[in-house]
Each structure stands twice: as C-alpha cells, then as structure tokens.
Amino acid sequence: MVNVGMGELVEIILPVHDMNLQVAFYRDILGLHVYEPEGVQDFRDFYDVKLYTGTCMLVLHVVRGEEIVGENAPKLVFRVADLRQSRTLLLEQNIEISEIRSPEIGQLICDGKDPEGNIFSLESSDQTAQLPIPVTSQPGRAPTYVSINSHRGRSITLLRDNKILIALEVLGIMLLNIARTSFNLVSFMTIFLVIMALLWLRGSSWSQMGLRTPLRWRFTILSGLIGGLILFAISTLVVGPIVTAITHTTPDTQVFNTVRGNPGELFTTLISIWSTVAFGEELVYRGYLFNRIADIFGGGGAGWTIALFGQAIIFGSSHIYQGMAGVLLTGAYGFLSGIFYLLYKRNLWPCVIAHGLIDTISIVLTFLGWA
C-alpha cells in the first residue's frame, strides 16, 4: 500500500489544472482512495478532490489557467514496501521516474513526475517485499489491496492491461449472447453472473461501469424520463420509418401479444422490464461491453467512438428474434442510448430509467391494442 509521509501535516494541497488527469494518476496508479466527493468518476466540475493516503489527506485543487503548476507545488514522499517493484509498475505506466539511489545505508529513493510535472519521491527501506495493488474502492470504504504476485493479482493485471485478453473476454460475452438469443442455450442471468465474475477477476465493480449513486436523484430521474421520451420519439418517428423503408417490414413483436388485454400478464411483464430488461441490459451493454470495447482501443476519443458502434451492433443482434427490422431498430436505439450514456458522464441510471420508460410505453400500448 502506498502511504504519504508528510510529518505532522494532516492535509496537503496540490494545485492542478486537469482534475481528471491528476485524479486518475493518484487514484488508479498510486492507489490513493478518493475520500471526497464520493461515488464520482468524472471530476471536471469539482475544484477540490480529497484523496486519503492512509496517514494524511491530499487535496487536489484546481487553479486558473495562467497559474503555473509544478514550480511551487509541495513535494510528496510515498513510502512503499518494495521500491524496485513500485518503480517497475510506474515505468510500465509510462511514468517519468529516475534511477534508484541510496543516500543513506538501508534507504532507497527515486524521484518521479506526475502528469502535470509535480515532483514526487518513492522511498523504502532496503528489504525485499511485495507491493500490493489496489483492487477497487467503494464510496465510504478504504480500498482493498491484493498482492501483485498472487493468482488474483496476476489476473487483475492481465485483464486490465492485456488487450488480447480483453478482446477474448468481449468475444466470449458475444458468443454467450448468441447462444442465448439464437439457440436459447443460456439465460440472461448466466451472462450477468459471468460478467460479475470477470469484474471480480480484474478488481473492478459495477460502480466503475457507471452504476454509482447519483449526486442528485431528482435530476437523474428527470433526466432519464425526459431522455426516454426523446429517444422514444426519435425511434418511433424517425428510425422506425427508415427501418421499414429499408426492410419493407416491421419488427416481429408477436412474443408480446399475450399482454394484449391481459392485466396479469401486463403486470408480470412490467416487473420483468424494470428488473431484467431495462436494468440488466443497460448494465451489460452500456455498462460492461461499452467500457470493455473502449479499453481494447485505448479509451480515447477514437476508442469510445468504436465502442459506441460496437455495443450498438451487439445489442441489436441480441434482438434477432424480432427479425432484421427489430435488429436495426434496437441497434439504432443502442447507439442513441450509448450517446445518452456518454452525455451523462457514463452514469447508467438515466439510461436505465429511459430504457424502462420506453419499454413501459410500448407494452402499455400493446396491452391497449394500440401498438
């Protein structure tokens, strides 16, 4: 575990320009725990972010563009168990770091720079030890650490960084999805459980995929409802006619005909919509697959763009039972919902609410015989 030694100080302020960049470095690479704000992944709107080091609080503070970061910033000293292993991990992350020196007998030190040029030091005693790696941190909890040389530690490293394994992981979920939709060999719950296992193996969680507690529930719910109405209107008035013109048919929704005029079946279907369909599908497609495909391509603008199309294609193909018209219509919805996910800073709750609202409107119209 990485600790910051700052003498008697209980809080140290570090000026930054790019909050997301610096949080990613100190949280994801050096393993500090975000103390405040809780449950947030996008920090661009925050002027201060507090990270707990285990011994004191590091406060990242946004300064104006003309102020120079790095020149007068405090120098942080990170005490680690194994300096050589720590330095190797940082070099693998392309962090600028010096050679190890020993100013005193039994003391090892090397200096590095964070993404904005602030100088820090790694320090340890000259003894062999294993550096644990942070697995994940839930809001309000200290992060869990696992030895990098343990079986799970190795799986975490591989599944986070090895793009071939990430691609095989995505391919495996796609094949399970085909087995479910085309041959009815596995259930949706099976896929969900497999994904949960994969998240555990790479030390991640659903909150990192976007299922985190919103800062403002009213705003989130309202955003989901308005977004759902907008997506429903676009799908019905724009995408639907285009798909019909291309395929000369409409989606095959005969499977839902049992709802027509049947209050009991309507009630059961609505429960399924808000649990398995809206909640489950958004977790799997917009949450999990969207992020993992982006990981394959580096997570930048191009990576997220490719992932946007990729998850939409996979989502559309999962509705093959509705025919080609259904595949195109739901694929287009997956694309629009992916944009919605990105607009709301990769928070899944507005997408879940929008998805549930759209399916609720559709099934109620079917119940009334108006669909």
Phi, psi and omega per residue, in radians:
M1 nan 2.444 -3.132
V2 -1.551 2.247 3.085
N3 -2.156 2.570 3.104
V4 -1.792 2.155 3.090
G5 -1.734 1.982 -3.093
M6 -2.233 0.576 3.125
G7 1.114 -2.223 -3.093
E8 -1.572 -0.027 -3.109
L9 -1.216 2.413 3.074
V10 -1.831 -0.218 3.131
E11 -2.620 2.329 3.117
I12 -2.253 2.358 -3.071
I13 -1.805 2.238 3.120
L14 -2.055 2.008 3.130
P15 -1.243 2.436 -3.123
V16 -2.429 2.826 3.028
H17 -1.820 -0.917 -3.107
D18 -1.775 1.760 -3.048
M19 -1.126 -0.762 -3.138
N20 -1.056 -0.735 -3.122
L21 -1.090 -0.797 -3.087
Q22 -1.273 -0.664 3.081
V23 -1.091 -0.751 3.137
A24 -1.030 -0.658 -3.128
F25 -1.223 -0.934 -3.050
Y26 -1.282 -0.496 3.130
R27 -1.510 -0.935 -2.983
D28 -1.437 -0.550 -3.082
I29 -1.690 -0.785 -3.141
L30 -1.602 -0.155 2.984
G31 1.428 0.335 3.089
L32 -1.318 2.674 -3.099
H33 -1.713 2.226 3.100
V34 -1.248 1.978 -3.108
Y35 -1.521 -0.664 -3.111
E36 -2.719 2.269 0.038
P37 -1.367 2.673 -3.110
E38 -1.528 2.587 3.003
G39 1.140 0.481 -3.097
V40 -2.029 2.447 3.075
Q41 -1.955 -0.456 3.119
D42 -1.904 2.016 -3.006
F43 -1.864 0.243 -3.053
R44 -1.103 -0.483 -3.082
D45 -1.583 0.096 -3.093
F46 -1.900 2.364 3.095
Y47 -1.494 -0.421 3.134
D48 -2.358 2.346 3.032
V49 -2.279 2.230 -3.111
K50 -1.789 2.284 3.098
L51 -2.098 2.307 -3.125
Y52 -1.633 2.250 -3.055
T53 -1.690 -0.189 -3.045
G54 1.880 -0.439 3.106
T55 -2.222 -0.418 3.128
C56 -2.721 -3.140 -3.108
M57 -1.891 2.214 3.032
L58 -1.744 2.111 -3.112
V59 -1.863 2.021 3.029
L60 -1.511 2.151 -3.054
H61 -2.152 2.153 -3.133
V62 -1.276 2.293 3.102
V63 -2.001 2.920 -3.122
R64 -1.161 2.730 -3.050
G65 -1.024 -0.572 -3.079
E66 -1.398 -0.258 3.129
E67 -1.340 2.434 -3.079
I68 -1.548 2.145 3.104
V69 -1.612 2.423 3.033
G70 1.908 -0.623 -3.060
E71 -1.190 -0.881 -3.080
N72 -1.896 0.284 -3.111
A73 -1.276 2.593 3.101
P74 -1.160 2.581 3.105
K75 -1.608 2.147 -3.127
L76 -1.622 2.451 3.087
V77 -2.013 2.031 -3.138
F78 -1.748 2.075 3.096
R79 -1.591 2.147 -3.072
V80 -2.148 2.799 -3.110
A81 -1.269 -0.756 -3.095
D82 -2.310 1.807 -3.058
L83 -1.118 -0.709 -3.107
R84 -1.102 -0.771 3.130
Q85 -1.156 -0.707 3.130
S86 -1.086 -0.775 -3.138
R87 -1.095 -0.693 3.117
T88 -1.083 -0.759 3.134
L89 -1.093 -0.711 3.131
L90 -1.189 -0.679 3.090
L91 -1.101 -0.635 3.102
E92 -1.141 -0.412 3.095
Q93 -1.628 0.201 3.128
N94 1.088 0.578 3.067
I95 -1.509 2.339 3.117
E96 -1.246 2.093 -3.069
I97 -2.622 2.524 -3.038
S98 -1.475 3.078 3.037
E99 -1.253 2.784 3.127
I100 -1.359 2.361 3.067
R101 -2.206 2.850 -3.114
S102 -2.289 1.552 -3.109
P103 -1.208 -0.447 3.109
E104 -2.359 2.768 3.122
I105 -1.088 2.220 3.117
G106 1.484 -0.004 -3.131
Q107 -2.002 2.268 3.117
L108 -2.078 2.365 -3.105
I109 -2.478 2.509 2.898
C110 -2.521 2.649 -3.083
D111 -1.894 2.591 3.099
G112 -2.499 3.069 3.103
K113 -2.221 2.399 3.052
D114 -1.380 3.084 -3.045
P115 -1.002 -0.375 -3.138
E116 -1.836 0.209 3.027
G117 1.596 0.051 3.079
N118 -1.233 2.304 -3.088
I119 -1.491 2.361 3.036
F120 -2.326 2.869 3.110
S121 -2.170 2.517 2.950
L122 -1.822 2.364 -3.067
E123 -2.421 2.442 3.049
S124 -2.743 2.892 3.029
S125 -1.426 2.776 -3.074
D126 -1.415 1.333 3.082
Q127 -2.556 2.674 -3.090
T128 -1.411 2.287 3.085
A129 -2.721 2.922 3.123
Q130 -1.776 2.363 3.093
L131 -1.543 2.061 3.085
P132 -1.283 2.703 3.102
I133 -2.006 2.493 3.138
P134 -1.207 2.361 3.120
V135 -1.553 -1.069 3.117
T136 -2.867 2.787 3.100
S137 -2.282 2.163 3.076
Q138 -1.592 2.608 3.116
P139 -0.943 2.272 3.104
G140 1.476 -0.035 -3.140
R141 -2.124 2.644 3.031
A142 -1.278 2.604 -3.134
P143 -1.154 2.652 3.064
T144 -1.596 2.459 -3.123
Y145 -2.085 2.441 3.137
V146 -2.257 2.420 3.119
S147 -1.044 2.338 -3.109
I148 -1.168 -0.342 -3.136
N149 -1.664 0.009 3.071
S150 -1.373 2.938 3.125
H151 -1.044 -0.793 -3.128
R152 -1.216 -0.627 3.100
G153 -1.048 -0.724 3.109
R154 -1.176 -0.673 3.130
S155 -1.160 -0.647 3.112
I156 -1.084 -0.821 -3.139
T157 -1.073 -0.785 -3.112
L158 -1.155 -0.827 -3.057
L159 -1.308 -0.251 3.061
R160 -1.539 -0.557 -2.942
D161 -2.046 -0.455 -3.058
N162 -1.448 1.875 -3.034
K163 -1.184 -0.512 3.102
I164 -1.147 -0.764 3.126
L165 -1.173 -0.651 3.095
I166 -1.097 -0.729 3.119
A167 -1.109 -0.736 3.104
L168 -1.127 -0.627 3.094
E169 -1.080 -0.838 3.116
V170 -1.107 -0.735 3.123
L171 -1.066 -0.702 3.124
G172 -1.077 -0.741 3.108
I173 -1.149 -0.652 3.103
M174 -1.108 -0.748 3.139
L175 -1.147 -0.690 3.069
L176 -1.097 -0.650 3.125
N177 -1.148 -0.688 3.085
I178 -1.141 -0.722 3.112
A179 -1.083 -0.546 3.133
R180 -1.350 -0.830 -3.013
T181 -1.421 -0.611 -3.059
S182 -1.634 -0.558 -3.038
F183 -2.151 -0.072 3.116
N184 0.953 0.700 -3.091
L185 -1.578 -0.483 3.117
V186 -2.286 2.774 3.123
S187 -1.659 2.872 3.084
F188 -1.094 -0.619 3.120
M189 -1.089 -0.616 3.106
T190 -1.068 -0.807 3.115
I191 -1.075 -0.733 -3.134
F192 -1.065 -0.764 3.141
L193 -1.178 -0.657 3.088
V194 -1.080 -0.743 3.128
I195 -1.132 -0.692 3.098
M196 -1.062 -0.709 3.110
A197 -1.115 -0.725 3.123
L198 -1.135 -0.670 3.081
L199 -1.075 -0.740 3.132
W200 -1.127 -0.724 -3.101
L201 -1.128 -0.501 3.125
R202 -1.820 0.260 3.029
G203 1.150 0.621 -3.115
S204 -2.034 -3.075 -3.132
S205 -2.665 2.921 3.129
W206 -1.140 -0.513 3.130
S207 -1.096 -0.582 3.103
Q208 -1.296 -0.319 3.061
M209 -1.489 -0.182 3.119
G210 2.183 -0.104 -3.128
L211 -1.577 1.169 -3.138
R212 -2.014 2.717 -3.105
T213 -1.141 2.149 -3.140
P214 -1.163 2.624 3.080
L215 -1.225 -0.568 3.139
R216 -2.319 1.805 -3.085
W217 -1.134 -0.708 -3.115
R218 -1.064 -0.789 3.123
F219 -1.105 -0.712 -3.131
T220 -1.126 -0.807 3.141
I221 -1.113 -0.789 3.138
L222 -1.102 -0.710 3.113
S223 -1.083 -0.733 3.128
G224 -1.127 -0.725 -3.132
L225 -1.178 -0.792 3.126
I226 -1.151 -0.758 3.108
G227 -1.076 -0.685 3.108
G228 -1.089 -0.739 3.124
L229 -1.138 -0.704 3.123
I230 -1.136 -0.805 -3.137
L231 -1.136 -0.647 3.107
F232 -1.121 -0.747 3.140
A233 -1.128 -0.763 3.139
I234 -1.120 -0.766 -3.128
S235 -1.119 -0.707 -3.068
T236 -1.370 -0.779 -2.990
L237 -1.610 -0.396 -3.073
V238 -2.011 -1.062 -3.047
V239 -1.179 -0.772 -3.109
G240 -0.953 -0.932 3.116
P241 -1.051 -0.632 3.117
I242 -1.139 -0.782 3.129
V243 -1.092 -0.738 3.121
T244 -1.098 -0.694 3.123
A245 -1.152 -0.579 -3.124
I246 -1.345 -0.810 -3.009
T247 -1.675 -0.221 -3.083
H248 1.005 0.555 3.093
T249 -2.744 3.069 3.107
T250 -2.111 2.826 3.128
P251 -0.985 2.433 3.119
D252 -1.444 1.804 -3.104
T253 -1.982 0.499 -3.123
Q254 -1.068 -0.453 -3.133
V255 -1.068 -0.374 -3.127
F256 -1.687 0.037 -3.092
N257 -1.134 -0.376 3.122
T258 -1.142 -0.296 -3.132
V259 -1.339 -0.467 -3.026
R260 -0.988 2.025 3.095
G261 1.203 0.241 -3.082
N262 -2.084 1.709 -3.089
P263 -1.045 -0.693 -3.139
G264 -1.099 -0.781 3.118
E265 -1.168 -0.617 3.084
L266 -1.076 -0.800 -3.137
F267 -1.074 -0.791 3.136
T268 -1.097 -0.724 -3.123
T269 -1.169 -0.668 3.125
L270 -1.129 -0.665 3.081
I271 -1.098 -0.751 3.126
S272 -1.113 -0.681 -3.128
I273 -1.059 -0.828 -3.037
W274 -1.432 -0.194 3.106
S275 -1.817 -1.242 -3.058
T276 -1.307 -0.846 -2.979
V277 -1.282 -1.189 -3.065
A278 -1.131 -0.913 -3.085
F279 -1.193 -0.906 -3.068
G280 -1.144 -0.801 -3.094
E281 -1.166 -0.661 3.112
E282 -1.162 -0.654 3.086
L283 -1.082 -0.807 -3.050
V284 -1.280 -0.860 -2.999
Y285 -1.509 -0.991 -3.115
R286 -1.324 -0.633 -3.122
G287 -1.386 -1.111 -2.994
Y288 -1.373 -1.071 -3.044
L289 -1.103 -0.704 3.133
F290 -0.984 -0.866 -3.106
N291 -1.188 -0.697 -3.090
R292 -1.239 -0.649 3.073
I293 -1.133 -0.694 3.081
A294 -1.086 -0.637 3.109
D295 -1.077 -0.626 -3.129
I296 -1.078 -0.663 -3.041
F297 -1.791 0.349 2.981
G298 1.652 -0.169 3.059
G299 1.333 0.049 3.091
G300 -1.432 -2.878 -3.132
G301 -1.048 -0.770 3.120
A302 -1.145 -0.692 3.138
G303 -1.091 -0.773 3.138
W304 -1.219 -0.558 3.102
T305 -1.162 -0.806 3.092
I306 -1.073 -0.741 3.141
A307 -1.124 -0.604 3.119
L308 -1.045 -0.815 3.110
F309 -1.243 -0.692 -3.084
G310 -1.083 -0.858 -3.131
Q311 -1.163 -0.542 3.105
A312 -1.171 -0.702 3.118
I313 -1.137 -0.769 3.135
I314 -1.141 -0.717 3.123
F315 -1.100 -0.776 3.126
G316 -1.109 -0.720 -3.123
S317 -1.145 -0.422 3.123
S318 -1.247 -0.156 3.113
H319 -1.903 0.563 -3.115
I320 -1.072 -0.439 3.122
Y321 -1.127 -0.259 3.098
Q322 -1.614 0.128 -3.130
G323 1.428 3.093 -3.099
M324 -1.080 -0.640 3.104
A325 -1.081 -0.709 3.110
G326 -1.156 -0.676 3.110
V327 -1.087 -0.813 -3.125
L328 -1.159 -0.739 -3.103
L329 -1.163 -0.816 -3.139
T330 -1.254 -0.547 3.057
G331 -1.113 -0.718 3.095
A332 -1.129 -0.679 3.087
Y333 -1.111 -0.726 3.111
G334 -1.041 -0.655 3.098
F335 -1.143 -0.826 -3.136
L336 -1.147 -0.704 3.105
S337 -1.154 -0.586 3.066
G338 -1.113 -0.696 3.071
I339 -1.105 -0.729 3.106
F340 -1.027 -0.742 3.124
Y341 -1.072 -0.746 3.132
L342 -1.225 -0.693 -3.141
L343 -1.073 -0.607 3.136
Y344 -1.654 0.575 3.004
K345 0.958 0.745 3.070
R346 1.003 0.737 3.003
N347 -1.805 2.207 -3.019
L348 -1.386 -0.399 -3.006
W349 -1.047 -0.776 3.078
P350 -1.048 -0.619 3.119
C351 -1.173 -0.715 3.112
V352 -1.089 -0.806 -3.127
I353 -1.130 -0.759 3.128
A354 -1.100 -0.786 3.138
H355 -1.068 -0.810 3.138
G356 -1.091 -0.694 3.138
L357 -1.131 -0.788 -3.124
I358 -1.067 -0.817 -3.141
D359 -1.178 -0.582 3.098
T360 -1.130 -0.797 3.113
I361 -1.049 -0.781 -3.104
S362 -1.099 -0.752 -3.068
I363 -1.300 -0.575 3.075
V364 -1.168 -0.709 3.083
L365 -1.096 -0.652 3.083
T366 -1.142 -0.758 3.107
F367 -1.010 -0.703 -3.119
L368 -1.412 -0.138 -3.129
G369 1.408 0.319 -3.102
W370 -1.737 -0.150 -3.087
A371 -1.404 nan nan
